[in-house]
Amino acid sequence: MNDRATRRVSGSDIPPSIARGGDTGALLVDSAISHCEKLRRVLELEEWIIGTPDNPILATTCRKWKEEHEQLLSELHLERLDAADVGPVTD
């Protein structure tokens, strides 16, 4: 498993209702869905950023994509991930 895509969970990360024996299944599913949606968005943004030529007309938009990309990587604790780490997409 990729260590960069996982992190340790501390007691403070778990809501009190779950820590007292509540249903953790729903939280895990919601967390996994959110994680997958963010990863999908990261990949989508990378594709757009790489596919956008150095065009002054698109500079502002590309800068916003890069900012969103960095924010999502930070939220996913993947700050050091870049296209070179992933490699080319093959079928």
N, C-alpha and C positions, 0 to 999 in steps of 0.2 A: 504494500500500500504506500502511496506517496505521502511522506511525512509532512510535506508542505501543505497538504490538504486536510490535515487533522491537527487537533490541538487538545491538550488536556482540559478537562472540565473541572472547575473548582466548585466547592460547596456553594459559593456565592452566585454561581451561574444558574443554579437550580432554584426555581420559584418555590416559596415555602409550601404552597399547596401540594406540590409534587414531592417535595422532600418529606412531607408527612405521610406519604404513601398514596398519593393521588395517581391518576392514570398517566403514565409517562408515554404511552403509545402515541397519543394524539400530538404531544409536543415533539416527539421524534419525527413523526411524519411531516408536521408543519416545518420543522427545522430543515429536514432533508429537501423538501420542495423549495423552500426559500433558497437554500444553498444551490440547488440545481438551476433555479431561475437566474441567480446571479452569475453562475458559471456560464450559462448560455449567453447572457448579455455581454460578459467579458469577451467571449469568443466572437460574438457578432461585432462588437466594437473594434476588436483587433482586425477583423476582416475589413471593416470600413476604413480604418486608419491606414493599413498597409495598402489598400486598393486606391487610396486617394492620392493622386499625384500632387506635387508641390504647386498648387494652384492658389494664387492670392485670393480668389473669390471664395474658396472653401476654407481658408485659413482659420477663421473664427469658429466655424463648425467643427473642424478637425481638432482645434484646441479644446472645445467643449467635450468632444468624444474622449480625448486623452485624459481630461480631468475626471470624467465619469469612470473611465477605465481604471485609473489609479485609485479612486475612491472604492470601487468594488473590490479590487485586489486587496486593499487594506482591510476591508470588512471581512474578506474571506481568509485573511492572514496569509496572503500569497504575494506580498509586496515585491519579492525578488523575481517573480515569474515574468518572463518576456517571451516573445515569439521564438527566440533562439532556443529556449528551454523546451518548448513544445515540439519543435520540428515541423516538417511539412505534413500536411494532411493528405493521406492516401486512401484510396478506396479498397 
